[in-house]
């Protein structure tokens, strides 16, 4: 069972709200969030309702001032549980929109897509198995985007502002 606790103050102080499932709108639960404790599982939090806006992946641990580790503000407005996946991982990346053009397939982490595939961007993908994080910079740095199984016909489908993705990581019980 996954569990995350949002605190209005730094260092786990003030009012708090516990969440154990996906929540599309946290605004009515608390006004701001300054610290977070993930007691179990993995989550992606968003600064807008409906699982949109900037994203931050969080795994088990304490974040006494989570804003210092991200570019997000103190407005956590939705969160999504990342389910455990114990099977295989597979994702296809496509050079063009709507799953067209040159195709690359991943079954493991890739710290640098340019080095591995000689391609600096892609415009659509199909997550066949597993849950993944896409990063804008090599070596799993920068803004990231959570993808669960499904077809993403353009980078806007995963909330990306552009198609520049430089590294990809599988989400497992890390």
Order of alpha helices (4+ residues) and beta strands (2+ residues): beta-beta-beta-beta-beta-beta-beta-alpha-beta-beta-beta-beta-beta
